[in-house]
Amino acid sequence: MSNGKTKTDVILIGTGIMSATLGTLLKELVPEWEITVFEKLENAGEESSNEWNNAGTGHAALCELNYTVEKPDGSIDINKAIKINEQFQVSMQFWAYLVKSKLINNPQDFIMPLPHMSMVQGEKNIAFLKKRFEALSNNPLFKGMEFSDNPEKLMEWIPLIMQNRPLNDPIAATKIDSGTDVNFGALTCMLFDHLKNKNVDIKYKHSVDNIKRTSDGSWELKVRNDSGNVERHTAKFVFIGGGGGSLHLLQKSGIPEGKHIGGFPVSGIFMVCNNPEVIAQHHGKVYGKAKVGAPPMSVPHLDTRYIDNKKSLLFGPFAGFSPKFLKTGSMFDLVTSVKPNNVLTMLAAGAKEMSLTKYLIQQVMLSKEQRMEELREFIPNAKSEDWDLVVAGQRVQVIKDTAEGGKGTLQFGTEVITAADGSIAALLGASPGASTAVHVMLEIIKKCFPQHMNEWEPKIKEMISSYGVSLMENPELLHEIHTSTAETLALSEKELVYS
Ligand SMILES: Cc1cc2nc3c(=O)[nH]c(=O)nc-3n(C[C@H](O)[C@H](O)[C@H](O)COP(=O)(O)OP(=O)(O)OC[C@H]3O[C@@H](n4cnc5c(N)ncnc54)[C@H](O)[C@@H]3O)c2cc1C
């Protein structure tokens, strides 16, 4: 390096779970490649990946009702649930590989076993839950799921929710014990510690301001360092893992694949319980049903969480609106993301999504007491003084033109954008998010390095034995993987320690 200039093989922008995962995968596949990471904040995992900024659900579609929709003929479509479950198994296998190879330690610092439950009220919703249970419980991926509408059984499963509830309130739940609570913030930090040991150069307080193509097809980044000076860094491959900050950087790269795409920020608020007696009465993640008009990411849930090796209880997230794209972002983020190439897409989405905008604004205006009323649908006698509000992370939902939805369609999933020559990739969107980081980063590797895939596949299969295989169709392999990941990640023993 001279005069703040470097040349490297790979640059990762951002120190969230996505860059952490891609960096770790690449270091296993090609240890000799040089990797540099730029992060504008002081530490890793401070934005969406931080444990307080997301819900920590290991999304395997065990409890999230929005992954199984009722079709017009009344049957339940479980395809999305299968896809998400299979993707989560990929993450679990990679994490188990890292622990087994001693590249990271103490899995209990980032993953804990926790029953996942879905809870609904009212006859119509109960009929839906029962049909969903019947559709899923025959599938090997969802083995062990139970359904009950018996108040005594429910009292055993969810005492805090059942106590003080009128007996004639129809209520039902499903429960599956193979769910997890994942501390993505802790995992992100562990992965960056590991990368540092592997000589990855991680530069904190370095903000990437611009990205441009050089004449030899590499990418040059303009980076503002901690002293406010500008540095130039070049790499053959760049991953834009800036979370909510990725859209602006993608636009700056000028690649055609990044055009006609917009972003819509949705903020989140959790309620956190400060009363140890209440916290001790709940054990699980209990997902409810989204209210009419609510976006899928604001489905209310009452979650046991393990943060700093302590049991906590969180409810939410309540959605809200802020024009910032990152929690530490700018009030101008939304306005400056509108460009001549995406203005029509954004306007079309604005016209289509008036009801969502109205919903989000209503959510922002809720008083603490109104939020308590929503919580009381879960805990009938919840007391206001037992609960505090915490601001969660920002999500930037992708807006793009699609064949099915037409111009300006709001997307709720994760979008990978790569240049045609595979020299740059960006990750946009936020759901199912961190849980599927390994699958999504493997997709990026496949798209951006097709010339290396034959050589890398054996190593990928060593790390993730289900790579390229449907686990649903291979119940024996699924069983083997479940048993070995549970053992390596110590997912059956910890309740003794923490309850
Ligand atoms: C309320 C909420 C609940 C969620 N719940 C879950 C859940 O239960 N389970 C789940 O799996 N997922 C969940 N998610 C999604 C999950 O948190 C995200 O998908 C994931 O953390 C995104 O990781 P990332 O690495 O892309 O981004 P981030 O973690 O946001 O990291 C991006 C990093 O890039 C840095 N950066 C940005 N711009 C620049 C720049 N120009 N220069 C240098 N650095 C830059 C930022 O400072 C940040 O550190 C939730 C998200 C939210 C907001």
The ligand as an SDF file (V2000), in Angstrom:
LIG
                    3D

 53 58  0  0  0  0  0  0  0  0999 V2000
  -36.6460   -5.5570   12.7830 C   0  0  0  0  0  0  0  0  0  0  0  0
  -35.8930   -6.6410   12.0700 C   0  0  0  0  0  0  0  0  0  0  0  0
  -36.1030   -7.9700   12.4300 C   0  0  0  0  0  0  0  0  0  0  0  0
  -35.4040   -8.9850   11.7600 C   0  0  0  0  0  0  0  0  0  0  0  0
  -35.5640  -10.2690   12.1870 N   0  0  0  0  0  0  0  0  0  0  0  0
  -34.8390  -11.2650   11.6210 C   0  0  0  0  0  0  0  0  0  0  0  0
  -34.9220  -12.5790   12.1340 C   0  0  0  0  0  0  0  0  0  0  0  0
  -35.6340  -12.8170   13.0980 O   0  0  0  0  0  0  0  0  0  0  0  0
  -34.1940  -13.5480   11.5300 N   0  0  0  0  0  0  0  0  0  0  0  0
  -33.3990  -13.2820   10.4480 C   0  0  0  0  0  0  0  0  0  0  0  0
  -32.7910  -14.2120    9.9300 O   0  0  0  0  0  0  0  0  0  0  0  0
  -33.2840  -12.0260    9.9440 N   0  0  0  0  0  0  0  0  0  0  0  0
  -33.9700  -11.0110   10.5110 C   0  0  0  0  0  0  0  0  0  0  0  0
  -33.8520   -9.7330   10.0450 N   0  0  0  0  0  0  0  0  0  0  0  0
  -33.0320   -9.4800    8.8460 C   0  0  0  0  0  0  0  0  0  0  0  0
  -31.5490   -9.4500    9.1590 C   0  0  0  0  0  0  0  0  0  0  0  0
  -31.2960   -8.6670   10.2980 O   0  0  0  0  0  0  0  0  0  0  0  0
  -30.8020   -8.8950    7.9460 C   0  0  0  0  0  0  0  0  0  0  0  0
  -31.1770   -9.5950    6.7820 O   0  0  0  0  0  0  0  0  0  0  0  0
  -29.2840   -9.0110    8.0790 C   0  0  0  0  0  0  0  0  0  0  0  0
  -28.8400   -8.6160    9.3430 O   0  0  0  0  0  0  0  0  0  0  0  0
  -28.6400   -8.1710    7.0040 C   0  0  0  0  0  0  0  0  0  0  0  0
  -27.2520   -8.2880    7.1080 O   0  0  0  0  0  0  0  0  0  0  0  0
  -26.2970   -7.4140    6.2020 P   0  0  0  0  0  0  0  0  0  0  0  0
  -24.9300   -7.9130    6.4130 O   0  0  0  0  0  0  0  0  0  0  0  0
  -26.8260   -7.3970    4.8040 O   0  0  0  0  0  0  0  0  0  0  0  0
  -26.5100   -5.9030    6.7140 O   0  0  0  0  0  0  0  0  0  0  0  0
  -26.1290   -5.1610    8.0640 P   0  0  0  0  0  0  0  0  0  0  0  0
  -26.0520   -6.0390    9.2330 O   0  0  0  0  0  0  0  0  0  0  0  0
  -27.0460   -3.9910    8.1550 O   0  0  0  0  0  0  0  0  0  0  0  0
  -24.6550   -4.6580    7.7970 O   0  0  0  0  0  0  0  0  0  0  0  0
  -24.3410   -3.7050    6.8190 C   0  0  0  0  0  0  0  0  0  0  0  0
  -23.0720   -3.0070    7.2430 C   0  0  0  0  0  0  0  0  0  0  0  0
  -22.6080   -2.2020    6.1650 O   0  0  0  0  0  0  0  0  0  0  0  0
  -22.1240   -0.9650    6.6910 C   0  0  0  0  0  0  0  0  0  0  0  0
  -22.1620    0.0300    5.6140 N   0  0  0  0  0  0  0  0  0  0  0  0
  -23.2550    0.4920    4.9620 C   0  0  0  0  0  0  0  0  0  0  0  0
  -22.8980    1.3760    4.0230 N   0  0  0  0  0  0  0  0  0  0  0  0
  -21.5270    1.4840    4.0820 C   0  0  0  0  0  0  0  0  0  0  0  0
  -20.5680    2.2530    3.3650 C   0  0  0  0  0  0  0  0  0  0  0  0
  -20.9290    3.1020    2.3950 N   0  0  0  0  0  0  0  0  0  0  0  0
  -19.2520    2.1140    3.6820 N   0  0  0  0  0  0  0  0  0  0  0  0
  -18.8660    1.2420    4.6680 C   0  0  0  0  0  0  0  0  0  0  0  0
  -19.7390    0.5040    5.3830 N   0  0  0  0  0  0  0  0  0  0  0  0
  -21.0610    0.6170    5.0910 C   0  0  0  0  0  0  0  0  0  0  0  0
  -23.0880   -0.6840    7.8400 C   0  0  0  0  0  0  0  0  0  0  0  0
  -22.5510    0.2440    8.7650 O   0  0  0  0  0  0  0  0  0  0  0  0
  -23.2830   -2.0820    8.4340 C   0  0  0  0  0  0  0  0  0  0  0  0
  -22.3310   -2.3640    9.4180 O   0  0  0  0  0  0  0  0  0  0  0  0
  -34.5090   -8.6810   10.6930 C   0  0  0  0  0  0  0  0  0  0  0  0
  -34.2880   -7.3370   10.3470 C   0  0  0  0  0  0  0  0  0  0  0  0
  -34.9520   -6.3270   11.0400 C   0  0  0  0  0  0  0  0  0  0  0  0
  -34.6580   -4.9050   10.6900 C   0  0  0  0  0  0  0  0  0  0  0  0
  1  2  1  0
  2  3  1  0
  2 52  2  0
  3  4  2  0
  4  5  1  0
  4 50  1  0
  5  6  2  0
  6  7  1  0
  6 13  1  0
  7  8  2  0
  7  9  1  0
  9 10  1  0
 10 11  2  0
 10 12  1  0
 12 13  2  0
 13 14  1  0
 14 15  1  0
 14 50  1  0
 15 16  1  0
 16 17  1  0
 16 18  1  0
 18 19  1  0
 18 20  1  0
 20 21  1  0
 20 22  1  0
 22 23  1  0
 23 24  1  0
 24 25  2  0
 24 26  1  0
 24 27  1  0
 27 28  1  0
 28 29  2  0
 28 30  1  0
 28 31  1  0
 31 32  1  0
 32 33  1  0
 33 34  1  0
 33 48  1  0
 34 35  1  0
 35 36  1  0
 35 46  1  0
 36 37  1  0
 36 45  1  0
 37 38  2  0
 38 39  1  0
 39 40  1  0
 39 45  2  0
 40 41  1  0
 40 42  2  0
 42 43  1  0
 43 44  2  0
 44 45  1  0
 46 47  1  0
 46 48  1  0
 48 49  1  0
 50 51  2  0
 51 52  1  0
 52 53  1  0
M  END
$$$$
